[in-house]
């Protein structure tokens, strides 16, 4: 006898169990293989017991069950960012000013003034990237002026970092590095106005000293800063982040998260790439001894390493317009080091942007694949803004996966300046989808992109910069974008059996939204906000208006 389709939504082991929590009367996007929808979900001890219609879920309700009426609101799986530099950024997170979504210079100054009004006198206020000048209408030619920043925050040092390029500082910040703004010293990178006074922009030595002073200022409360970072990301709708390390992500920066994990206070999941670049030594070989006795893909479900990245060797670092410096010596070293990862069954998440560089990496991967099959290791190319269709096919044959990032939402104009009309085909989400490649969405935030996942989804669907400029014809439909930001990212992290979709037997990571993702005008996707965020069956964030 053919079973009703609805039975497929109910775990066989859970049919007789009551739930501690039931969400009913909702519009639940499961993001399963059929992209099914449901109206109710039953949760017990962090696990999804069943999902289906209200009537089907009623069998899991008993006297002790908490029942929440969703009142028709949309629920989606928790969003996963496959590539963020959170560990590094968290050290100064409590001082952050986020300028995302602000399109007017005066409005940006008002945001800074509001942050200053809440801060203690002398507390640093920092925007660690996440914006570009061109998003602010009516801005001065020089960007943020020192005089304007002084008015907005007279009692606080202010430093605004423009991507990785330059920064802006007010008088109080400059005083922290020994600069008397009325009689400035000769200092590289301290840009002066027509009167010979610091105008606001800083580069080179001045920028370095400001960032060094800021780092010193945040060393005293790293645990508090790190916890606030996780809370803010949870509030934005992220339930899992994969940290991609980076050049200066030393081991000590992970300590606050180790403590939070041990105390059971992680409000979201944080997986990370193990960094193997030997700091302070300029040579070809990574320090693979750092991988000894590291337990990948098992252990703490909230905090653990999942692979190596984002660099394996510094000489192969590239950009969209600059090929990796792969001499024959470098190619041999890269082959040997990558082969050692394959031998140890370790995932590699590799920064790879330029098509020529990617093909050089594939030369090595194909040779390694003759001895160690790569597909089960889920090696991943990160960024791939410049990858070409034939190269996608070549990588796909080996089982290579792709991590796409929303950097063009801020820097798409630079691709246009460098590559002209060809820039419209870069960061090829549409081509990857058409070729059946497995790819996931991330941000590469917080410096060169925006950590808000709904801004990432907006970009993926619309192909536009934050200022509205059309920068890509490689945009995808909103269903594919959501798949890429949920279940596909779970696959990249070897977690698809636990998270990424709302199905019986998986962990209860989900968002309750203020707007319906599937029907809201595509231009408004970035305005969607979570009203509640759940991780492992626990609410890590709830808006006051819900009253739950």
SEKOL-507135 format. One record per residue (C-alpha): residue number from 1; x, y, z. Coordinates in Angstrom, 1 decimal. Layout:
SEKOL-507135
R num     c1     c2     c3
R NUM      X      Y      Z
...
//
This chain:
SEKOL-507135
R num     c1     c2     c3
R   1    0.0    0.0    0.0
R   2    1.4    3.4   -1.0
R   3    2.1    5.6    2.1
R   4    0.9    9.2    2.2
R   5    3.5   11.7    1.2
R   6    3.1   13.6    4.5
R   7    4.5   10.6    6.4
R   8    7.9   11.3    4.8
R   9    8.1   14.5    6.9
R  10    8.0   12.5   10.2
R  11   11.0   10.7   11.7
R  12   10.1    7.0   12.2
R  13   11.8    7.1   15.6
R  14    9.9   10.2   16.7
R  15    6.3    9.3   15.8
R  16    5.4    8.3   19.4
R  17    7.3   11.1   21.1
R  18    5.9   14.4   22.4
R  19    7.7   17.7   21.6
R  20    8.8   20.3   24.0
R  21    8.1   23.0   21.4
R  22    5.8   23.2   18.4
R  23    5.7   26.1   15.9
R  24    2.3   26.2   14.1
R  25    0.4   28.2   11.5
R  26    3.5   29.2    9.6
R  27    5.0   29.3    6.1
R  28    8.0   27.0    6.5
R  29   10.5   26.7    3.7
R  30   12.2   23.4    4.3
R  31   14.9   23.8    1.6
R  32   14.9   20.0    1.3
R  33   15.4   18.1   -2.0
R  34   11.9   19.0   -3.2
R  35   12.0   22.6   -1.8
R  36    8.8   21.6    0.1
R  37    6.8   23.9    2.4
R  38    5.1   23.1    5.7
R  39    3.0   24.9    8.3
R  40    4.3   23.3   11.5
R  41    7.4   21.9   13.1
R  42    7.9   19.9   16.3
R  43   11.2   20.2   18.2
R  44   12.5   18.1   21.1
R  45   16.0   18.4   22.7
R  46   17.3   20.5   19.8
R  47   16.2   18.0   17.1
R  48   13.4   18.3   14.6
R  49   11.0   15.5   15.4
R  50    8.6   16.2   12.6
R  51    7.6   18.8   10.0
R  52    4.3   19.0    8.1
R  53    0.8   20.4    8.4
R  54   -0.6   21.6   11.6
R  55   -2.8   18.5   11.9
R  56    0.1   16.2   11.3
R  57    2.2   17.8   14.0
R  58   -0.7   17.8   16.6
R  59    0.2   14.2   17.5
R  60    3.4   15.5   19.1
R  61    1.6   18.0   21.4
R  62    1.0   17.0   25.0
R  63    0.2   19.1   28.1
R  64    3.9   20.2   28.6
R  65    4.4   21.2   25.0
R  66    5.0   24.9   24.4
R  67    3.0   26.0   21.3
R  68    3.8   29.1   19.3
R  69    1.5   30.5   16.7
R  70    3.7   31.9   13.9
R  71    0.7   33.8   12.6
R  72    1.6   33.0    9.0
R  73    5.2   34.2    9.2
R  74    7.9   32.7    7.0
R  75   10.4   30.3    8.5
R  76   13.7   29.3    6.8
R  77   16.7   27.2    7.8
R  78   19.4   29.1    9.6
R  79   21.7   30.9    7.2
R  80   25.3   29.7    6.9
R  81   28.2   31.9    5.9
R  82   30.9   29.7    4.3
R  83   33.8   32.2    4.5
R  84   34.1   35.0    7.0
R  85   37.0   36.5    9.0
R  86   35.1   36.6   12.3
R  87   37.9   35.4   14.6
R  88   40.1   38.3   13.5
R  89   37.4   40.9   13.5
R  90   35.9   39.9   16.9
R  91   38.8   41.4   18.8
R  92   37.3   44.9   18.3
R  93   33.7   44.0   17.6
R  94   32.2   45.8   20.6
R  95   33.4   49.1   19.2
R  96   32.0   48.6   15.7
R  97   30.0   51.1   13.6
R  98   28.3   49.4   10.7
R  99   27.5   51.6    7.8
R 100   25.8   48.9    5.7
R 101   22.7   50.2    3.9
R 102   23.4   53.8    4.5
R 103   23.4   55.8    1.3
R 104   23.9   59.4    2.4
R 105   27.0   61.1    4.0
R 106   25.0   63.0    6.6
R 107   23.1   59.8    7.5
R 108   26.5   58.1    8.0
R 109   27.6   60.9   10.3
R 110   24.4   60.6   12.2
R 111   25.0   56.8   12.7
R 112   28.4   57.7   14.1
R 113   26.9   60.3   16.4
R 114   24.4   57.9   17.7
R 115   27.1   55.3   18.5
R 116   29.1   58.0   20.3
R 117   26.1   59.0   22.4
R 118   26.0   55.4   23.7
R 119   29.7   55.0   24.2
R 120   31.8   56.0   27.2
R 121   34.1   59.0   26.7
R 122   37.4   57.8   25.2
R 123   36.0   54.5   23.9
R 124   37.1   53.8   20.3
R 125   34.4   53.8   17.6
R 126   35.5   51.7   14.6
R 127   34.1   50.7   11.2
R 128   36.3   47.8   10.1
R 129   35.3   47.9    6.5
R 130   32.0   46.9    5.1
R 131   31.5   50.1    3.1
R 132   32.7   52.0    0.1
R 133   32.8   55.8   -0.4
R 134   30.6   55.7   -3.5
R 135   27.6   54.5   -1.5
R 136   27.3   57.8    0.3
R 137   25.6   60.6   -1.7
R 138   26.7   64.2   -1.0
R 139   30.0   63.1    0.4
R 140   33.0   65.4    0.2
R 141   35.7   64.7   -2.4
R 142   38.1   63.6    0.3
R 143   35.7   61.1    1.9
R 144   35.0   61.4    5.6
R 145   36.4   64.7    6.9
R 146   38.2   64.9   10.2
R 147   36.1   68.0   11.1
R 148   32.9   66.2   10.5
R 149   34.0   63.2   12.5
R 150   35.0   65.5   15.3
R 151   31.5   67.0   15.4
R 152   29.9   63.5   15.3
R 153   32.1   62.1   18.1
R 154   33.9   64.9   20.0
R 155   34.8   62.6   23.0
R 156   35.7   59.4   21.2
R 157   38.5   58.3   18.9
R 158   36.9   57.3   15.5
R 159   38.6   55.2   12.9
R 160   36.8   54.1    9.7
R 161   38.6   51.5    7.6
R 162   37.8   51.6    3.9
R 163   38.2   47.9    2.8
R 164   41.9   47.1    3.1
R 165   42.9   50.3    1.3
R 166   42.9   53.3    3.7
R 167   41.1   54.8    6.6
R 168   39.6   58.0    8.1
R 169   40.3   59.3   11.6
R 170   39.1   62.1   13.8
R 171   41.3   64.3   16.0
R 172   40.9   62.1   19.1
R 173   42.1   59.1   17.1
R 174   45.1   61.0   15.7
R 175   46.0   62.2   19.2
R 176   46.3   58.5   20.2
R 177   49.2   58.1   17.8
R 178   50.9   61.4   18.8
R 179   49.5   63.7   16.2
R 180   48.7   67.2   17.3
R 181   46.2   68.2   14.7
R 182   47.0   71.9   15.1
R 183   50.7   71.2   14.4
R 184   50.9   67.9   12.6
R 185   54.3   66.1   12.3
R 186   55.7   64.9    9.0
R 187   54.2   61.4    8.8
R 188   53.8   59.1    5.8
R 189   50.1   58.6    5.1
R 190   48.9   61.6    7.1
R 191   47.0   63.5    4.4
R 192   46.8   67.2    4.8
R 193   44.3   69.8    3.5
R 194   45.1   73.2    1.9
R 195   45.8   74.7    5.3
R 196   48.4   72.0    6.1
R 197   46.1   70.3    8.7
R 198   45.0   66.6    8.7
R 199   42.0   66.3    6.5
R 200   40.8   62.9    7.7
R 201   42.1   60.2    5.2
R 202   45.1   58.2    6.4
R 203   47.2   55.6    4.7
R 204   50.6   53.9    5.1
R 205   52.4   54.7    8.4
R 206   49.6   56.7    9.9
R 207   47.1   54.0    9.1
R 208   49.4   51.3   10.5
R 209   49.8   53.2   13.8
R 210   46.1   53.7   14.2
R 211   45.3   50.0   13.7
R 212   48.2   49.1   16.1
R 213   46.8   51.4   18.7
R 214   43.3   50.0   18.2
R 215   44.6   46.4   18.6
R 216   46.2   47.4   21.9
R 217   43.0   48.9   23.2
R 218   40.9   45.8   22.6
R 219   43.2   43.2   24.2
R 220   41.6   43.6   27.7
R 221   38.1   42.3   26.9
R 222   38.4   39.8   24.0
R 223   35.9   37.4   25.6
R 224   33.2   40.1   25.8
R 225   34.0   41.3   22.3
R 226   33.8   37.8   20.8
R 227   30.5   37.0   22.5
R 228   29.0   40.3   21.2
R 229   30.2   39.4   17.7
R 230   28.4   36.1   17.8
R 231   25.3   37.7   19.2
R 232   25.2   40.3   16.5
R 233   25.6   37.7   13.8
R 234   22.8   35.7   15.3
R 235   20.6   38.7   15.3
R 236   21.4   39.2   11.6
R 237   20.2   35.7   10.8
R 238   23.4   33.6   10.8
R 239   23.3   30.3   12.7
R 240   26.6   29.0   11.4
R 241   29.8   30.7   10.3
R 242   32.9   29.1    8.8
R 243   35.9   31.3    9.7
R 244   38.5   31.4    6.9
R 245   41.5   32.4    9.0
R 246   43.8   34.9    7.3
R 247   47.3   36.2    7.4
R 248   47.3   37.5   11.0
R 249   44.9   35.0   12.6
R 250   47.3   33.6   15.2
R 251   46.3   30.8   17.5
R 252   45.7   33.0   20.5
R 253   42.7   34.7   18.8
R 254   40.7   31.5   19.1
R 255   41.0   31.4   22.9
R 256   37.8   33.5   23.6
R 257   35.8   31.1   21.5
R 258   37.3   28.1   23.2
R 259   36.2   29.5   26.5
R 260   32.7   30.3   25.3
R 261   32.4   26.8   23.9
R 262   33.6   25.2   27.2
R 263   31.1   27.3   29.1
R 264   28.3   26.3   26.7
R 265   27.7   29.9   25.8
R 266   28.0   29.8   22.0
R 267   24.9   31.4   20.6
R 268   25.7   30.0   17.1
R 269   28.0   27.5   15.4
R 270   31.5   28.6   14.5
R 271   33.7   26.2   12.4
R 272   37.1   27.3   11.3
R 273   39.9   26.7    8.8
R 274   43.2   25.7   10.4
R 275   45.9   28.2    9.5
R 276   49.2   26.6    8.5
R 277   51.2   29.6    7.3
R 278   54.4   30.0    9.5
R 279   54.3   33.6   10.7
R 280   57.6   35.5   10.6
R 281   59.2   33.0    8.1
R 282   59.2   33.6    4.4
R 283   59.5   30.2    2.8
R 284   57.7   27.9    0.6
R 285   56.5   25.4    3.1
R 286   53.5   25.7    5.4
R 287   53.8   24.3    8.9
R 288   51.8   21.1    8.6
R 289   52.8   20.1   12.1
R 290   50.0   22.4   13.2
R 291   47.6   19.7   12.0
R 292   49.0   16.9   14.2
R 293   46.4   15.6   16.5
R 294   43.7   18.0   15.2
R 295   40.3   16.4   15.2
R 296   38.5   17.6   12.1
R 297   34.7   17.3   11.6
R 298   33.9   15.7   14.9
R 299   33.6   16.8   18.5
R 300   31.9   20.0   19.6
R 301   29.0   20.8   17.3
R 302   29.4   24.5   18.1
R 303   33.1   25.1   17.7
R 304   35.7   23.0   15.8
R 305   38.1   23.0   12.9
R 306   36.8   21.6    9.6
R 307   39.7   22.0    7.2
R 308   42.8   24.0    6.2
R 309   42.6   27.5    4.6
R 310   42.3   29.9    3.3
R 311   46.0   30.0    2.3
R 312   48.2   26.9    1.8
R 313   51.2   28.8    0.6
R 314   51.7   32.5    0.3
R 315   53.4   32.5   -3.2
R 316   50.2   31.2   -4.8
R 317   48.0   34.0   -3.5
R 318   46.4   35.7   -6.4
R 319   43.8   38.3   -7.3
R 320   41.4   38.6  -10.2
R 321   44.0   40.6  -12.2
R 322   47.2   39.0  -10.8
R 323   48.2   35.4  -11.4
R 324   49.8   33.4   -8.6
R 325   53.6   33.5   -8.6
R 326   53.8   29.8   -9.4
R 327   57.4   29.1  -10.5
R 328   58.4   25.5  -11.0
R 329   59.7   25.4   -7.5
R 330   56.5   26.8   -6.1
R 331   54.4   24.4   -8.2
R 332   56.4   21.4   -6.8
R 333   56.0   22.6   -3.3
R 334   52.3   23.2   -3.7
R 335   51.8   19.7   -5.1
R 336   53.7   18.1   -2.2
R 337   51.9   20.1    0.5
R 338   48.5   19.6   -1.1
R 339   49.2   15.9   -1.5
R 340   50.0   15.7    2.2
R 341   46.6   17.1    3.1
R 342   44.9   14.5    0.8
R 343   46.9   11.7    2.4
R 344   45.6   12.9    5.8
R 345   42.0   13.1    4.5
R 346   41.9   16.9    5.3
R 347   39.7   19.3    3.5
R 348   41.4   22.3    1.7
R 349   39.5   25.6    1.3
R 350   41.8   27.6   -1.0
R 351   41.7   31.2   -1.9
R 352   41.6   31.1   -5.8
R 353   40.5   34.0   -7.9
R 354   42.3   34.1  -11.2
R 355   41.5   31.5  -13.9
R 356   45.1   30.9  -14.8
R 357   46.0   30.3  -11.1
R 358   43.0   28.0  -10.7
R 359   44.2   25.9  -13.7
R 360   47.6   25.7  -12.2
R 361   46.1   24.4   -8.9
R 362   44.1   21.9  -10.9
R 363   47.2   20.5  -12.6
R 364   48.4   19.5   -9.1
R 365   45.0   18.3   -8.0
R 366   44.6   16.0  -11.0
R 367   48.0   14.4  -10.2
R 368   47.0   14.0   -6.6
R 369   43.7   12.5   -7.6
R 370   45.5    9.6   -9.2
R 371   46.7    8.5   -5.7
R 372   44.1   10.0   -3.4
R 373   40.5   10.5   -4.6
R 374   39.7   14.1   -3.9
R 375   35.9   14.1   -4.3
R 376   35.2   12.7   -0.7
R 377   37.5   15.4    0.7
R 378   35.3   18.2   -0.7
R 379   38.2   20.5   -1.5
R 380   36.8   24.0   -2.2
R 381   37.9   26.9   -4.3
R 382   37.0   30.2   -2.5
R 383   36.0   33.4   -4.4
R 384   36.6   32.2   -8.0
R 385   35.5   35.6   -9.4
R 386   37.5   35.1  -12.6
R 387   37.0   31.4  -13.2
R 388   35.9   30.4  -16.8
R 389   33.3   27.9  -17.8
R 390   35.8   25.2  -19.1
R 391   37.7   25.5  -15.8
R 392   34.5   24.9  -13.9
R 393   34.0   21.7  -15.8
R 394   37.6   20.7  -15.1
R 395   37.2   21.3  -11.4
R 396   33.8   19.6  -11.2
R 397   35.2   16.4  -12.7
R 398   37.5   16.2   -9.7
R 399   34.6   16.8   -7.3
R 400   35.9   20.3   -6.4
R 401   33.3   22.6   -4.7
R 402   33.0   26.3   -4.9
R 403   32.5   29.0   -2.2
R 404   31.1   32.2   -3.8
R 405   31.3   35.5   -1.9
R 406   29.4   38.8   -2.0
R 407   32.4   41.0   -2.3
R 408   31.1   42.6   -5.6
R 409   28.3   44.2   -3.5
R 410   31.1   46.6   -2.5
R 411   33.9   46.2   -5.1
R 412   32.0   45.3   -8.2
R 413   32.9   48.7   -9.7
R 414   36.6   47.7   -9.5
R 415   36.0   44.6  -11.6
R 416   34.2   46.9  -14.1
R 417   37.1   49.3  -14.1
R 418   39.6   46.5  -14.6
R 419   37.8   44.2  -16.9
R 420   35.1   46.3  -18.7
R 421   32.1   44.4  -20.0
R 422   33.7   41.0  -19.0
R 423   33.1   41.9  -15.4
R 424   29.3   41.2  -15.9
R 425   30.2   37.5  -16.2
R 426   32.5   37.3  -13.2
R 427   31.7   35.6   -9.9
R 428   29.7   33.1  -12.0
R 429   26.8   31.9   -9.8
R 430   24.6   31.4  -12.8
R 431   27.2   29.4  -14.8
R 432   28.0   27.2  -11.8
R 433   24.3   26.5  -11.4
R 434   23.8   25.7  -15.1
R 435   26.7   23.3  -15.0
R 436   25.4   21.5  -11.9
R 437   28.4   22.4   -9.8
R 438   27.9   22.5   -6.0
R 439   28.4   26.0   -4.7
R 440   27.6   27.9   -1.6
R 441   27.2   31.6   -0.6
R 442   29.2   33.5    1.9
R 443   30.4   37.1    2.4
R 444   34.2   37.3    3.0
R 445   33.2   40.0    5.6
R 446   33.4   42.1    7.6
R 447   36.1   44.2    5.8
R 448   35.6   43.6    2.1
R 449   31.9   42.8    2.3
R 450   28.8   43.0    4.4
R 451   28.0   40.3    7.0
R 452   24.2   40.7    6.8
R 453   23.2   37.5    5.0
R 454   20.1   39.1    3.5
R 455   22.3   41.6    1.8
R 456   24.2   38.7    0.3
R 457   21.0   37.1   -0.9
R 458   19.9   40.4   -2.3
R 459   23.2   40.7   -4.3
R 460   22.9   37.1   -5.5
R 461   19.4   37.7   -6.8
R 462   19.9   41.2   -8.2
R 463   23.5   41.4   -9.2
R 464   23.9   44.9   -7.9
R 465   26.3   46.9   -5.7
R 466   25.1   48.4   -2.5
R 467   24.6   51.7   -4.3
R 468   22.3   50.0   -6.9
R 469   24.9   49.8   -9.7
R 470   24.3   46.7  -11.9
R 471   27.6   44.8  -11.8
R 472   26.7   41.3  -12.8
R 473   24.6   39.2  -15.2
R 474   25.4   36.1  -13.2
R 475   22.6   36.6  -10.7
R 476   20.4   33.6   -9.8
R 477   16.8   33.2   -8.7
R 478   15.9   33.5   -5.0
R 479   15.3   29.8   -4.6
R 480   18.8   29.0   -5.8
R 481   20.3   31.7   -3.7
R 482   18.6   30.3   -0.5
R 483   19.8   26.8   -1.3
R 484   23.4   28.2   -1.7
R 485   23.2   30.0    1.7
R 486   21.8   27.0    3.6
R 487   22.1   23.3    2.5
R 488   24.9   23.7    0.0
R 489   27.0   25.5    2.7
R 490   26.2   22.6    5.1
R 491   27.6   20.3    2.5
R 492   30.8   22.3    2.2
R 493   31.3   21.9    5.9
R 494   30.3   18.2    6.0
R 495   27.3   19.0    8.1
R 496   24.4   18.3    5.7
R 497   23.1   15.5    7.8
R 498   22.7   17.9   10.8
R 499   21.9   21.4    9.5
R 500   21.1   23.3    6.3
R 501   17.5   22.3    5.8
R 502   14.4   21.7    8.0
R 503   13.9   18.0    8.0
R 504   13.1   15.4   10.6
R 505   16.2   14.2   12.4
R 506   18.2   17.3   11.8
R 507   19.1   20.0   14.4
R 508   16.6   22.8   14.8
R 509   18.5   25.8   13.3
R 510   16.0   28.2   11.9
R 511   14.9   31.8   11.4
R 512   11.4   33.4   11.8
R 513   11.3   36.3    9.3
R 514    9.5   39.7    9.2
R 515    8.8   39.3    5.5
R 516    8.2   36.4    3.1
R 517   11.5   35.7    1.4
R 518    9.9   34.1   -1.7
R 519    7.3   36.8   -2.4
R 520    8.8   40.1   -1.3
R 521   10.0   42.3   -4.1
R 522   13.5   41.3   -5.1
R 523   14.8   44.8   -4.5
R 524   13.6   44.5   -0.9
R 525   15.3   41.3    0.1
R 526   18.1   43.2    1.9
R 527   15.4   44.7    4.2
R 528   14.3   41.3    5.5
R 529   15.2   40.8    9.2
R 530   14.9   37.8   11.5
R 531   12.3   38.3   14.2
R 532   13.8   35.2   15.9
R 533   16.8   33.0   15.5
R 534   17.0   29.5   16.8
R 535   20.2   27.4   17.1
R 536   20.0   23.8   18.2
R 537   16.4   24.2   19.4
R 538   17.3   27.3   21.6
R 539   16.3   30.9   20.8
R 540   19.6   32.8   20.4
R 541   17.6   35.9   19.5
R 542   14.0   37.1   19.7
R 543   12.6   40.5   18.9
R 544   10.7   42.1   21.7
R 545    7.7   42.6   19.5
R 546    7.0   38.8   19.4
R 547    6.1   38.6   23.0
R 548    7.0   34.8   23.2
//
